[in-house]
Amino acid sequence: MEFKKVVIIGAGAVGCYILWGFSQKENIELSVIASGKRKERFERDGFFINDDLFKPAVKTPSEACGADLVIVAVKYNALQSAVSDIKEIVDEHTVVMSLMNGVDSEEVIASEIGESHIVPSLIKVASERRENRVYFDPDSTIGIVYGEKDGKSTERTKALARLFEGTGLHYRETDVIWSEIWSKFRLNVGNNQPQAMLGVGVGAYSDSEHVAAIREGLVKELDAIAEAKGIDISKADSSSFRGSKVSKKARYSTLQDLDAGRHTEVDMFSGTLIRMGKELGIPTPYNEFTYHMIKALEEKNDGSFDYE
């Protein structure tokens, strides 16, 4: 088994990390998925990654039909649109990896194309988007973690290792992928959201007992939900309990979204935990406050409170 035709859905910060790595790989057919004016813009402007210009092939979903590997790297609010593209691309042999945040994108995609196509996975890359340019440090990036649901190494996970080899991407296979995915979810819930509410760099977690206490409250609720669902986060590799190396002034994706006036992925973070908490009878007051606070900041960005 070999992955020769690879497509990326989502050309943001995560997608650009993948594009950067695979552009160094010979003997694969790499493309980014887009349609209409977006396709025209991608073809015209390309992608600036660490100040280098990349101009990959840009295909519509129908043009990419039959790809060997689909890598999904969209924001949560674009998932339903991405699922439509995935359905058009996938045939009986296609493998799909979702490198989205959160813990339910695989479930959403599988509901439309079947679970057998999916290799559960995650990515950790501390990237920053400035207008149409993406920046990250390849050396300090933790990278991609993937594995089969049952923990067994298979021909397709071995083929993924061969694909990633020589790309500059950091990667590893794991036999506890769901523990790893929830470990990353824990980082996002605790680290992304408090700094987004405050508009401060990540140094606030070490410099303020109050910011640290907010983070602790959020993750305690997540831990209770994970335990109730039978997910042992402690089984994750030690590297999964930290993010990629960043400076104290770094602003994670949720705050980057608010800074840029975009809607965030709070529905995927605290929103998901509120839903699961209700299903399991577990209170989530920290996550409920955080959810409403970030939603209110989105409304503020939208101009909802411009009363003049």
C-alpha positions as CSV (number, residue, x, y, z in Angstrom):
1,M,0.0,0.0,0.0
2,E,1.3,3.4,-1.0
3,F,-0.1,6.9,-0.7
4,K,0.6,8.6,-4.1
5,K,-2.3,11.0,-4.5
6,V,-2.6,13.3,-1.4
7,V,-5.1,16.1,-1.0
8,I,-5.4,18.7,1.7
9,I,-8.8,20.2,2.7
10,G,-8.1,23.4,4.6
11,A,-5.3,25.7,3.8
12,G,-4.9,27.5,7.1
13,A,-2.1,27.3,9.6
14,V,-2.3,23.5,10.0
15,G,-2.9,22.9,6.3
16,C,0.2,25.0,5.5
17,Y,2.4,22.9,7.8
18,I,1.3,19.8,5.9
19,L,1.8,21.6,2.5
20,W,5.3,22.7,3.6
21,G,6.3,19.2,4.4
22,F,4.8,17.3,1.5
23,S,6.2,19.8,-1.0
24,Q,9.6,18.3,-0.1
25,K,8.4,14.8,-1.0
26,E,9.1,13.4,-4.4
27,N,6.9,11.0,-6.3
28,I,3.6,12.1,-4.8
29,E,0.7,14.0,-6.4
30,L,-0.1,16.8,-3.9
31,S,-3.1,19.2,-4.2
32,V,-5.2,21.6,-2.2
33,I,-9.0,21.4,-2.5
34,A,-10.9,24.6,-3.4
35,S,-13.6,25.7,-5.8
36,G,-14.8,28.9,-7.5
37,K,-13.2,32.2,-6.6
38,R,-11.2,30.6,-3.7
39,K,-9.6,28.2,-6.2
40,E,-8.7,31.1,-8.5
41,R,-7.2,33.0,-5.5
42,F,-5.1,30.0,-4.4
43,E,-3.9,29.4,-7.9
44,R,-3.0,33.1,-8.4
45,D,-1.5,33.9,-5.0
46,G,-0.2,30.6,-3.7
47,F,0.7,30.3,-0.1
48,F,3.5,32.1,1.8
49,I,4.9,29.8,4.5
50,N,7.8,31.0,6.6
51,D,8.2,33.7,3.9
52,D,8.6,31.1,1.1
53,L,6.1,31.0,-1.7
54,F,4.4,27.6,-2.4
55,K,2.1,27.1,-5.4
56,P,0.6,23.6,-5.2
57,A,-1.9,22.2,-7.6
58,V,-5.4,23.3,-6.7
59,K,-8.3,20.9,-7.5
60,T,-12.0,20.8,-7.0
61,P,-13.4,17.9,-5.1
62,S,-14.6,16.2,-8.3
63,E,-11.1,16.6,-9.9
64,A,-9.6,15.0,-6.8
65,C,-11.9,12.0,-6.8
66,G,-10.1,8.8,-6.0
67,A,-7.3,10.3,-3.9
68,D,-5.3,7.9,-1.8
69,L,-5.2,10.2,1.3
70,V,-7.4,13.1,2.3
71,I,-6.0,15.3,5.1
72,V,-8.7,17.4,6.8
73,A,-7.4,20.6,8.4
74,V,-10.4,23.0,8.5
75,K,-11.8,25.0,11.3
76,Y,-14.8,23.4,13.2
77,N,-17.4,25.8,11.7
78,A,-16.3,24.6,8.2
79,L,-16.6,20.9,8.9
80,Q,-20.0,20.3,7.4
81,S,-18.8,21.9,4.1
82,A,-15.7,19.8,4.2
83,V,-17.7,16.7,4.7
84,S,-19.5,17.4,1.4
85,D,-16.1,17.7,-0.3
86,I,-14.8,14.5,1.4
87,K,-17.8,12.5,0.1
88,E,-17.1,13.6,-3.4
89,I,-13.4,12.7,-3.2
90,V,-13.5,9.4,-1.4
91,D,-13.7,6.0,-3.2
92,E,-13.4,2.5,-1.7
93,H,-9.7,2.7,-1.0
94,T,-9.3,6.3,0.2
95,V,-7.9,7.0,3.7
96,V,-9.0,10.1,5.7
97,M,-7.0,11.8,8.5
98,S,-8.7,14.6,10.4
99,L,-6.1,16.9,11.9
100,M,-8.8,19.2,13.4
101,N,-9.0,20.2,17.0
102,G,-11.6,18.6,19.3
103,V,-12.7,15.0,19.8
104,D,-15.6,14.5,17.5
105,S,-14.6,15.4,13.9
106,E,-13.8,11.7,13.1
107,E,-17.3,10.8,14.3
108,V,-18.9,13.5,12.1
109,I,-16.9,12.5,9.0
110,A,-17.5,8.7,9.6
111,S,-21.2,9.3,9.8
112,E,-21.1,10.2,6.1
113,I,-18.3,8.0,4.6
114,G,-18.0,5.1,7.1
115,E,-15.5,4.6,9.9
116,S,-13.4,2.2,7.9
117,H,-11.9,5.0,5.9
118,I,-10.5,6.9,8.9
119,V,-7.2,6.7,10.7
120,P,-7.7,8.7,13.9
121,S,-5.0,11.4,14.2
122,L,-4.1,14.8,15.7
123,I,-1.5,17.5,15.1
124,K,0.3,19.9,17.4
125,V,1.9,22.9,15.6
126,A,2.3,26.3,17.1
127,S,1.7,28.4,14.0
128,E,0.8,32.1,13.5
129,R,-1.1,33.5,10.6
130,R,-0.4,37.1,9.6
131,E,-2.7,38.2,6.8
132,N,-1.9,35.7,4.0
133,R,1.3,34.4,5.6
134,V,1.8,31.4,8.0
135,Y,4.8,31.1,10.3
136,F,5.9,28.1,12.5
137,D,9.2,26.7,13.8
138,P,9.7,23.2,12.1
139,D,12.2,22.1,14.6
140,S,10.2,22.7,17.8
141,T,6.9,21.5,16.3
142,I,5.6,18.3,17.9
143,G,3.8,17.3,14.7
144,I,1.4,14.5,13.7
145,V,0.3,11.6,15.9
146,Y,-1.9,8.8,14.4
147,G,-2.9,5.2,15.1
148,E,-5.7,2.7,14.5
149,K,-8.6,2.7,16.9
150,D,-7.7,-0.8,18.2
151,G,-4.1,0.2,18.7
152,K,-2.7,-2.3,16.2
153,S,-0.1,-1.3,13.5
154,T,-1.5,-2.0,10.1
155,E,-0.4,-1.8,6.5
156,R,-1.9,1.7,6.1
157,T,-0.2,3.1,9.3
158,K,3.1,1.7,8.0
159,A,2.3,3.4,4.6
160,L,1.7,6.7,6.4
161,A,5.2,6.4,8.0
162,R,6.7,5.9,4.6
163,L,4.8,8.9,3.3
164,F,5.9,11.2,6.1
165,E,9.5,10.0,6.0
166,G,11.8,12.6,4.5
167,T,9.3,15.4,4.5
168,G,10.6,17.4,7.5
169,L,7.2,16.8,9.2
170,H,7.4,15.4,12.7
171,Y,5.2,12.3,13.2
172,R,4.7,9.1,15.2
173,E,2.3,6.2,15.4
174,T,0.6,5.4,18.7
175,D,-1.3,2.5,20.1
176,V,-3.5,4.8,22.3
177,I,-4.7,7.3,19.8
178,W,-7.9,8.3,21.7
179,S,-5.9,9.0,24.9
180,E,-3.7,11.1,22.7
181,I,-6.6,13.0,21.1
182,W,-8.2,13.7,24.5
183,S,-4.8,14.8,25.9
184,K,-4.6,17.4,23.1
185,F,-8.2,18.4,23.7
186,R,-7.3,18.9,27.3
187,L,-4.5,21.3,26.3
188,N,-6.8,23.2,24.0
189,V,-9.6,23.6,26.5
190,G,-7.3,24.7,29.2
191,N,-4.7,26.8,27.3
192,N,-6.6,28.2,24.3
193,Q,-9.6,29.6,26.1
194,P,-8.6,31.5,29.3
195,Q,-6.0,33.6,27.4
196,A,-8.6,34.3,24.7
197,M,-11.0,35.7,27.3
198,L,-8.3,37.9,28.7
199,G,-6.5,38.9,25.5
200,V,-3.0,38.0,26.9
201,G,0.0,35.8,25.9
202,V,0.5,32.3,27.2
203,G,3.0,33.6,29.8
204,A,-0.1,34.5,31.9
205,Y,-0.5,30.9,32.9
206,S,2.9,30.9,34.7
207,D,2.7,34.5,35.9
208,S,-0.8,34.6,37.4
209,E,-2.3,32.2,39.9
210,H,-5.7,33.5,38.8
211,V,-5.3,32.6,35.1
212,A,-3.9,29.2,36.2
213,A,-6.9,28.7,38.4
214,I,-9.3,29.3,35.5
215,R,-7.3,26.7,33.4
216,E,-7.5,24.2,36.3
217,G,-11.2,24.6,36.6
218,L,-11.8,24.0,32.9
219,V,-9.6,20.8,32.8
220,K,-11.0,19.3,36.0
221,E,-14.4,19.2,34.3
222,L,-12.9,17.7,31.2
223,D,-11.1,15.0,33.3
224,A,-14.3,14.0,35.0
225,I,-16.1,13.6,31.6
226,A,-13.1,11.7,30.1
227,E,-13.2,9.3,33.1
228,A,-16.9,8.8,32.8
229,K,-16.4,7.9,29.1
230,G,-13.7,5.4,30.0
231,I,-10.8,7.4,28.4
232,D,-7.5,7.2,30.3
233,I,-5.7,10.3,29.3
234,S,-2.7,9.3,31.4
235,K,-1.8,6.6,28.8
236,A,-0.8,9.3,26.3
237,D,2.8,9.8,25.5
238,S,4.5,12.4,27.8
239,S,4.9,14.8,24.8
240,S,1.1,14.9,24.5
241,F,0.9,16.8,27.8
242,R,2.6,19.8,26.4
243,G,2.3,22.0,23.3
244,S,5.0,23.0,20.8
245,K,7.5,25.4,22.2
246,V,6.3,29.0,22.2
247,S,7.3,32.3,23.7
248,K,5.4,34.0,26.6
249,K,3.8,36.5,24.2
250,A,2.4,33.7,22.0
251,R,-1.4,33.8,21.2
252,Y,-3.0,30.5,20.5
253,S,-5.6,29.9,17.8
254,T,-8.8,31.0,19.7
255,L,-7.2,34.4,20.6
256,Q,-5.8,34.7,17.1
257,D,-9.4,34.3,15.8
258,L,-10.7,37.0,18.1
259,D,-7.8,39.3,17.2
260,A,-8.7,38.9,13.5
261,G,-12.5,39.3,14.1
262,R,-13.2,35.7,13.2
263,H,-15.5,33.3,15.0
264,T,-13.7,30.8,17.2
265,E,-13.9,27.1,17.8
266,V,-15.4,27.4,21.2
267,D,-18.3,25.2,20.2
268,M,-15.7,22.4,19.7
269,F,-14.0,23.1,23.0
270,S,-16.3,24.2,25.9
271,G,-19.4,23.7,23.8
272,T,-18.6,20.0,23.4
273,L,-17.9,19.6,27.1
274,I,-21.2,21.3,28.1
275,R,-23.1,18.8,25.8
276,M,-21.2,15.8,27.1
277,G,-21.6,17.0,30.7
278,K,-25.4,17.2,30.3
279,E,-25.5,13.7,28.7
280,L,-23.5,12.3,31.6
281,G,-24.9,14.4,34.5
282,I,-21.6,16.1,35.2
283,P,-21.7,19.8,36.0
284,T,-19.5,22.1,33.8
285,P,-19.8,25.6,35.3
286,Y,-16.3,26.7,34.2
287,N,-16.9,25.6,30.7
288,E,-20.4,27.1,30.6
289,F,-19.0,30.6,31.7
290,T,-16.2,30.3,29.2
291,Y,-18.5,29.3,26.4
292,H,-20.8,32.3,26.9
293,M,-17.9,34.7,27.5
294,I,-16.2,33.8,24.2
295,K,-19.5,33.8,22.3
296,A,-20.1,37.4,23.7
297,L,-16.6,38.4,22.5
298,E,-17.5,37.1,19.0
299,E,-20.7,39.2,19.1
300,K,-18.7,42.2,20.2
301,N,-16.4,41.7,17.1
302,D,-19.5,41.3,15.0
303,G,-20.6,44.8,16.0
304,S,-23.6,43.6,18.1
305,F,-22.9,46.1,20.8
306,D,-22.2,49.2,18.7
307,Y,-25.0,51.3,20.0
308,E,-24.0,54.7,18.7
